Amino acid sequence: MSNRQYTIPDEIIASNGKRFANVVIDYVARLGLTFVIGMIAAMIGVLTGNEEILIFFQNITRIQELTIGLVVLLLYYNVFEIFFGTTVGKLMTKTVVVDEYGEKPTANAVLIRSLCRLIPFEFFSFFGTPCVGWHDSLSKTYVVNKEDLRISKELFHSFEQIGENPEAL
């Protein structure tokens, strides 16, 4: 039996267009999540009579707003990618996050991936081909077309099995 390891071929990496769609869809999903969190906090404030929560949201500063946005960004990507290997955007574009061997990435890799999203101008790292950004390369992860990954891995493993059982001939 061969001990070769499957690795991600460039041709199954998601296109720039899909990656851009992921960014837009995930941004809208994060805005929605932030809104829901704000509404829940406001309802808790109203139901408990804690006006400080309502006053906080009425007088929120730009720094507090950005901090909440960063916390939601980190929670959103970490929860979705650690537990599901995907996000709302990736679900819609039929892409998935994998490690260099086409497997679900470790929680550490996802955490690194999420933190790297905070690098200034990280968005510009996607202008190359194949479409691999800094948060991909630094975490050793890839965003790939889900169906292409399945087919590519099947082909790899079927070629690996050739010659394994000569008695079957």
Secondary structure as the mmCIF struct_conf table of DSSP 4:
data_model
#
loop_
_struct_conf.conf_type_id
_struct_conf.id
_struct_conf.beg_label_comp_id
_struct_conf.beg_label_asym_id
_struct_conf.beg_label_seq_id
_struct_conf.end_label_comp_id
_struct_conf.end_label_asym_id
_struct_conf.end_label_seq_id
HELX_RH_3T_P HELX_RH_3T_P1 ASP A 10 ILE A 12
STRN STRN1 ILE A 13 ILE A 13
HELX_LH_PP_P HELX_LH_PP_P1 ALA A 14 SER A 15
HELX_RH_AL_P HELX_RH_AL_P1 ASN A 16 THR A 48
TURN_TY1_P TURN_TY1_P1 GLY A 49 GLY A 49
HELX_RH_AL_P HELX_RH_AL_P2 GLU A 51 GLN A 58
TURN_TY1_P TURN_TY1_P2 ASN A 59 ASN A 59
HELX_RH_AL_P HELX_RH_AL_P3 ARG A 62 PHE A 83
TURN_TY1_P TURN_TY1_P3 PHE A 84 PHE A 84
BEND BEND1 GLY A 85 GLY A 85
HELX_RH_AL_P HELX_RH_AL_P4 VAL A 88 THR A 93
TURN_TY1_P TURN_TY1_P4 LYS A 94 LYS A 94
STRN STRN2 THR A 95 ASP A 99
TURN_TY1_P TURN_TY1_P5 GLU A 100 TYR A 101
BEND BEND2 GLY A 102 GLU A 103
HELX_LH_PP_P HELX_LH_PP_P2 LYS A 104 THR A 106
HELX_RH_AL_P HELX_RH_AL_P5 ALA A 107 CYS A 116
TURN_TY1_P TURN_TY1_P6 ARG A 117 LEU A 118
BEND BEND3 ILE A 119 ILE A 119
TURN_TY1_P TURN_TY1_P7 PRO A 120 PHE A 121
HELX_RH_3T_P HELX_RH_3T_P2 GLU A 122 PHE A 126
BEND BEND4 PHE A 127 PRO A 130
HELX_RH_AL_P HELX_RH_AL_P6 TRP A 134 SER A 137
TURN_TY1_P TURN_TY1_P8 LEU A 138 LYS A 140
STRN STRN3 THR A 141 ASN A 145
HELX_RH_AL_P HELX_RH_AL_P7 LYS A 146 GLN A 161
TURN_TY1_P TURN_TY1_P9 ILE A 162 GLY A 163
BEND BEND5 GLU A 164 GLU A 164
HELX_RH_3T_P HELX_RH_3T_P3 PRO A 166 ALA A 168
#
